[in-house]
Amino acid sequence: MKPRIKGRLPPFVPMVKATMNSPAWRALSHGARSLYIALRARYNTKLQNAVYLSGREAVKELGSHSHRDYVRRWFRELEYYGFIAMVRLAHHGLNGHGRAPHYRLTEEWYLGKTPTRDFLNWDGTIFHEQKRPADYQAKNRSRGPDVRSTLDQTGGPLIDQSKQTGPESGPDVRSMSEHDGGPDVRSITSLTTPLLEWRTPAVIQVEPANSNDESNKQVTDYDLALGLVSSDSRFLFWRGC
């Protein structure tokens, strides 16, 4: 029986001190560091294999404070700083189930190839991702309806806000454009048709159609509108006030 070696450690994840002392490692976020340790635990020094970890499994392994969106961001962060490099894209397996992307650890051997240690070539630029426009809009909706989106600030206002504007309605209201495209506009009214000017009813001299009838009759515009005068009469009009 082979004697048991004293002081033998249980299975562990080795971390190289030179890697932890590199500037790129210090620039990593805590979530990216935890994800790298989880990937490091799946590497076999004898097989020199690529490692993979699905987002669902990473959330379970890293704890309840992680999210799948955060995990995907940490993968991109590790790849940006040069700690991992993708060797196979996500794909469907023979059984139809999805397979996660495969990465190689740049500080370890991979299929007989020497380590590249890409993180040592980091130029000092901090990892930063531009958020999607939908993220800004969702943030502004949570603040309130009166907050404008930051993407709306790219263009200037249509009019000079330093100029004092006129009242909301009235004869002094000017055009909304800063360039005078025509004469001053009049105030807006809610009526669809203009108001008619009041006039004194005009007096109309009626000449009867029957020549035997010598009597004349005076009617007004209202009588004509009400049909009080026969349509076969010949009228001689003049306007009275």
HELIX and SHEET records of a PDB file:
HELIX    1   1 LYS A   17  MET A   20  1                                   4    
HELIX    2   2 PRO A   23  ALA A   27  1                                   5    
HELIX    3   3 HIS A   30  ARG A   40  1                                  11    
HELIX    4   4 GLY A   55  LEU A   62  1                                   8    
HELIX    5   5 ARG A   68  TYR A   81  1                                  14    
HELIX    6   6 ASP A  118  ASN A  121  5                                   4    
HELIX    7   7 PRO A  133  ARG A  143  1                                  11    
HELIX    8   8 THR A  150  THR A  154  5                                   5    
HELIX    9   9 ASP A  221  LEU A  226  1                                   6    
SHEET    1   A 2 ILE A  84  ARG A  88  0                                        
SHEET    2   A 2 HIS A 102  LEU A 105 -1                                        
SHEET    1   B 2 HIS A  91  HIS A  92  0                                        
SHEET    2   B 2 GLY A  98  ARG A  99 -1                                        
SHEET    1   C 3 LYS A 217  THR A 220  0                                        
SHEET    2   C 3 VAL A 203  GLU A 207 -1                                        
SHEET    3   C 3 ARG A 234  PHE A 237 -1                                        
END                                                                             
